[in-house]
Amino acid sequence: MNTSKAIILAAGRGTRIKKLCSNKPKCLLKNPLDQNSILIRQINILKKHKINDIVIISGYKSHLIKKEVSKFKGVKVKYYPKYKLTNNLNTLLYFKKEIISNFVCLFSDVIFDEKILSNLLKKKKDVVAVVDTKKVLKNTMRVKINRSHLTGIGSHITVKSGDGNFIGICKFSKKAGLKLKKNLIKLKNRYKDYYTIAIQKMINDKSIVNFIDCKKLFWREIDTIQDYKQLLKKYEK
């Protein structure tokens, strides 16, 4: 199952970190690993793994994202006009026509070791989420797991009851993408929800959602100012 497409969800305003990115989208913050923006790092990793069809769904200050990625071939920026009103379930739903083949879906504010993507692409299953069982964090999607697959995903899972965290990267086959799309349509009135509730519905409907565990590899989702400051402090050494 070759994967040559990625969809990056980058429409949000980053309200919890607005002091740092009041004039630009959160994904354009510099990451300290290579001094590029978080978004450019993601694109470079994707292209290194021969994923060249990259769709970035933008919203807040979309023109800055277009400018940032203008040098890349095969990278398209699509504007989601209702980004102020909804969360990323409807962001992804708005461009459901892009879900037509095997693809990787990424949150745009995740900095990660490229080995994570490499390991993900090697897993030949219909749906594979990247999770970290070493951490159960408050500000990130939690997961429940049973051996090789997920039994739950989302913020409804408490920190206490969670088995780990979803890091915002998931791979879908063409077949699984069609199921995802159907569930996004069914859940279209859930304006404030993440698209992960469509994955939860797939689980409820007896679809197997596999995972890889990245507990030994670096990743960081930038949700808060504290997240970013901790990251900078870690790498300034």
Order of alpha helices (4+ residues) and beta strands (2+ residues): beta-alpha-beta-alpha-beta-alpha-beta-beta-alpha-beta-beta-beta-beta-alpha-alpha-beta-beta-alpha
